[in-house]
Amino acid sequence: MAKLAVISDVHGNLPALEAVLEDLDKLTLDQCICLGDIVGYGPFSSECIDLFIERRIPTVLGNHDAGVCGRLSLNHFRDPNRKLIGIIKRSLGFSQMEWLRNLPLIIKDENWLAVHAEPIRPERWMYVDSAIKARKILTEIDQQLCFVGHTHIPGMVSGQIGVLGFKSEYKYLINPGSVGQSRDDDFRASYCLLDTDNWEISFKRVSYNTEKVLTGLNKLGFSRSDSHRLLRY
């Protein structure tokens, strides 16, 4: 692995996904991986799944993906998102649903591990929302890099307290943020680029047409206020 793009939490936001993929298509990458949650919150889950199938992007299972394909009870979700997940379940084709059902909880490489929530008990969908939790995970895995999503907030934690920057002698937990529903007061799509030959990392933001996403939710029967709630605009 040399140059890697990490994306996560697309959440049925096709304009955001297309903007990120257009950005990535300008680069020379060895691999792009996705940390799950292709569906939920946004109105274009079917179209997003089709893009992932077409591009064969390695993807792990997210909790919203699990909810749609029957691997997680809908009791874990709240309205209006629970209502949307029900709509998605009824709208997906057989091959799309099978693709979701077959997503792994974890993807491992010699140097990195990718998971949606956390790698120790991935099926519990716990949030890695503190440096303390991140460092504990880094002590329990063999890989140097651990990629997680789920919080929708980009960031990086070193396994060594006080280490700043991206350096070859340390372990790191990295969250690329969310493509489709950012939660850090920046509505733009977020993703991460890594170059492990030169030990460089950057967190990227890409603008997209938010109005198209809101209109898509309106067409599915969601009010303007519920659409804003779903997307946190």
C-alpha positions as a printed NumPy array, in Angstrom:
array([[  0.   ,   0.   ,   0.   ],
       [  1.276,   3.418,  -0.937],
       [ -1.53 ,   5.809,  -1.843],
       [ -4.92 ,   5.111,  -0.296],
       [ -8.237,   6.97 ,  -0.176],
       [-10.597,   6.25 ,   2.714],
       [-14.269,   7.246,   2.557],
       [-17.161,   6.513,   4.909],
       [-20.789,   7.185,   5.79 ],
       [-22.169,   7.994,   2.345],
       [-25.753,   7.676,   3.616],
       [-27.647,   7.744,   0.364],
       [-26.206,  11.131,  -0.578],
       [-25.536,  10.668,  -4.284],
       [-24.463,  14.26 ,  -5.074],
       [-21.875,  14.111,  -2.282],
       [-20.61 ,  10.694,  -3.386],
       [-20.326,  11.763,  -7.017],
       [-18.406,  14.881,  -5.991],
       [-15.946,  12.832,  -3.935],
       [-15.467,  10.207,  -6.65 ],
       [-14.89 ,  12.951,  -9.213],
       [-12.204,  14.334,  -6.905],
       [-10.606,  10.905,  -6.497],
       [-10.675,  10.215, -10.236],
       [ -8.189,  13.058, -10.697],
       [ -5.649,  11.252,  -8.501],
       [ -3.393,   8.247,  -8.946],
       [ -4.399,   5.864,  -6.163],
       [ -3.45 ,   2.313,  -5.306],
       [ -6.759,   1.701,  -3.559],
       [ -9.963,   3.271,  -2.276],
       [-11.831,   1.676,   0.614],
       [-15.15 ,   2.531,   2.245],
       [-16.023,   2.162,   5.927],
       [-19.709,   1.497,   5.415],
       [-23.125,   3.087,   5.842],
       [-23.879,   3.453,   2.164],
       [-27.586,   3.846,   2.963],
       [-29.784,   5.829,   5.358],
       [-30.435,   9.559,   5.953],
       [-30.245,  10.477,   2.247],
       [-32.693,   9.726,  -0.593],
       [-30.447,   7.956,  -3.103],
       [-29.379,   4.722,  -1.409],
       [-30.122,   2.571,  -4.472],
       [-28.045,   4.766,  -6.771],
       [-25.151,   4.855,  -4.289],
       [-25.118,   1.06 ,  -3.978],
       [-25.021,   0.753,  -7.765],
       [-21.956,   3.021,  -7.912],
       [-20.136,   0.9  ,  -5.347],
       [-20.993,  -2.299,  -7.203],
       [-19.903,  -0.764, -10.517],
       [-16.599,   0.496,  -9.138],
       [-15.938,  -2.573,  -6.976],
       [-14.875,  -0.459,  -4.02 ],
       [-13.978,  -2.658,  -1.009],
       [-16.586,  -1.809,   1.632],
       [-17.372,  -2.912,   5.179],
       [-20.839,  -3.231,   6.677],
       [-22.233,  -0.213,   8.524],
       [-25.071,  -0.252,  11.032],
       [-27.49 ,   1.407,   8.591],
       [-26.534,  -1.128,   5.931],
       [-27.209,  -3.859,   8.502],
       [-30.597,  -2.348,   9.314],
       [-31.663,  -2.274,   5.682],
       [-30.566,  -5.821,   4.864],
       [-31.976,  -7.42 ,   8.037],
       [-28.751,  -7.946,   9.983],
       [-29.804,  -5.377,  12.622],
       [-33.229,  -4.655,  14.106],
       [-34.933,  -1.409,  13.109],
       [-35.488,  -0.818,  16.838],
       [-31.936,   0.541,  16.848],
       [-33.052,   3.515,  14.743],
       [-35.247,   6.534,  15.411],
       [-37.673,   8.377,  13.173],
       [-37.536,   9.966,  10.689],
       [-34.579,   7.744,   9.781],
       [-36.407,   4.534,  10.762],
       [-39.172,   5.464,   8.335],
       [-36.582,   6.109,   5.61 ],
       [-34.87 ,   2.763,   6.229],
       [-38.229,   1.069,   5.746],
       [-38.64 ,   2.856,   2.419],
       [-35.138,   1.813,   1.366],
       [-35.811,  -1.83 ,   2.28 ],
       [-38.834,  -1.86 ,  -0.029],
       [-37.082,  -0.077,  -2.887],
       [-33.864,  -2.072,  -3.294],
       [-33.543,  -4.82 ,  -5.861],
       [-32.431,  -8.374,  -5.057],
       [-28.82 ,  -7.89 ,  -6.185],
       [-28.509,  -4.64 ,  -4.218],
       [-29.836,  -6.285,  -1.059],
       [-27.524,  -9.267,  -1.512],
       [-24.561,  -6.928,  -1.914],
       [-25.395,  -5.329,   1.442],
       [-25.938,  -8.701,   3.144],
       [-22.535,  -9.926,   2.003],
       [-20.513,  -6.942,   3.223],
       [-17.912,  -7.978,   5.831],
       [-17.681,  -6.372,   9.256],
       [-13.907,  -5.956,   8.893],
       [-11.406,  -5.762,   6.041],
       [ -7.767,  -6.43 ,   6.954],
       [ -4.501,  -5.791,   5.209],
       [ -0.971,  -6.416,   6.465],
       [ -0.639,  -2.777,   7.522],
       [ -4.21 ,  -1.595,   8.079],
       [ -7.606,  -2.636,   9.345],
       [-10.918,  -1.121,   8.212],
       [-14.176,  -1.252,  10.176],
       [-17.283,   0.883,  10.469],
       [-17.504,   1.348,  14.235],
       [-14.736,  -0.363,  16.22 ],
       [-12.776,  -3.551,  15.5  ],
       [-12.876,  -5.401,  18.813],
       [-16.65 ,  -6.04 ,  18.787],
       [-17.746,  -4.562,  15.465],
       [-21.274,  -5.97 ,  15.673],
       [-22.011,  -3.776,  18.72 ],
       [-21.63 ,  -0.548,  16.697],
       [-19.853,   1.399,  19.458],
       [-18.528,   4.897,  18.767],
       [-14.802,   5.611,  18.935],
       [-15.347,   9.149,  20.154],
       [-12.325,   9.791,  22.379],
       [ -8.548,   9.5  ,  22.251],
       [ -8.687,   7.111,  25.22 ],
       [-10.91 ,   4.663,  23.307],
       [ -8.766,   5.032,  20.193],
       [ -5.507,   4.251,  22.002],
       [ -7.023,   1.234,  23.727],
       [ -8.038,  -0.174,  20.334],
       [ -4.547,   0.419,  18.933],
       [ -3.066,  -1.71 ,  21.722],
       [ -5.399,  -4.593,  20.785],
       [ -4.812,  -4.81 ,  17.021],
       [ -1.758,  -5.943,  15.057],
       [ -2.016,  -3.481,  12.182],
       [ -0.315,  -0.096,  12.253],
       [ -3.353,   1.799,  10.945],
       [ -6.985,   1.418,  11.981],
       [ -9.666,   3.115,   9.881],
       [-13.043,   3.751,  11.522],
       [-16.148,   5.746,  10.611],
       [-19.511,   5.998,  12.398],
       [-18.947,   9.327,  14.221],
       [-19.03 ,  11.38 ,  10.978],
       [-16.2  ,  13.527,  12.369],
       [-12.756,  13.449,  10.693],
       [ -9.655,  13.073,  12.8  ],
       [ -6.568,  11.082,  13.731],
       [ -5.229,   9.738,  17.034],
       [ -1.725,   8.393,  17.587],
       [ -1.133,   5.409,  19.818],
       [  1.513,   7.44 ,  21.602],
       [  0.386,  10.386,  23.738],
       [  1.977,  13.658,  22.657],
       [  2.774,  12.614,  19.094],
       [  1.707,  15.18 ,  16.527],
       [  1.73 ,  14.504,  12.825],
       [  1.809,  11.298,  10.775],
       [  5.047,   9.364,  11.373],
       [  6.163,   5.909,  10.309],
       [  7.158,   4.707,  13.788],
       [  3.699,   5.034,  15.404],
       [  0.269,   3.441,  15.193],
       [ -2.789,   5.522,  14.271],
       [ -6.561,   5.386,  14.371],
       [ -7.999,   7.471,  11.531],
       [-11.56 ,   8.601,  10.845],
       [-12.106,  10.107,   7.366],
       [-15.356,  11.833,   8.365],
       [-18.563,  11.46 ,   6.401],
       [-19.239,  11.799,   2.698],
       [-22.982,  12.25 ,   3.077],
       [-23.816,  13.681,   6.499],
       [-21.022,  15.628,   8.19 ],
       [-21.332,  16.393,  11.886],
       [-18.563,  18.923,  12.429],
       [-20.405,  22.085,  11.328],
       [-18.967,  21.827,   7.808],
       [-21.66 ,  20.531,   5.443],
       [-19.178,  19.566,   2.729],
       [-18.309,  15.933,   2.023],
       [-15.243,  14.654,   3.858],
       [-12.682,  11.991,   3.01 ],
       [ -9.059,  11.084,   3.741],
       [ -5.939,  10.551,   1.605],
       [ -2.86 ,   8.669,   2.814],
       [  0.591,   8.165,   1.309],
       [  2.478,   5.61 ,   3.377],
       [  5.591,   5.798,   1.227],
       [  6.136,   9.387,   2.302],
       [  3.965,   9.248,   5.455],
       [  1.621,  12.019,   4.442],
       [ -2.05 ,  12.336,   5.349],
       [ -4.68 ,  14.901,   4.409],
       [ -8.368,  15.348,   5.148],
       [-10.258,  16.709,   2.163],
       [-13.588,  18.545,   1.852],
       [-15.717,  18.723,  -1.289],
       [-18.775,  20.877,  -1.955],
       [-21.9  ,  19.401,  -3.545],
       [-25.517,  20.293,  -4.357],
       [-27.347,  20.056,  -1.027],
       [-30.624,  21.241,  -2.499],
       [-30.788,  18.183,  -4.751],
       [-30.569,  15.963,  -1.679],
       [-33.292,  17.843,   0.186],
       [-35.545,  17.712,  -2.882],
       [-34.979,  13.957,  -3.141],
       [-36.164,  13.476,   0.441],
       [-39.187,  15.679,  -0.204],
       [-40.14 ,  13.413,  -3.119],
       [-40.039,  10.438,  -0.736],
       [-42.627,  12.141,   1.456],
       [-40.443,  13.83 ,   4.066],
       [-41.195,  17.365,   5.162],
       [-38.625,  20.095,   4.742],
       [-37.929,  20.09 ,   8.489],
       [-37.518,  16.296,   8.618],
       [-35.225,  16.458,   5.588],
       [-33.015,  18.952,   7.399],
       [-33.042,  16.721,  10.474],
       [-31.981,  13.698,   8.46 ],
       [-29.074,  15.501,   6.809],
       [-28.196,  17.848,   9.714],
       [-28.179,  20.837,   7.401]])
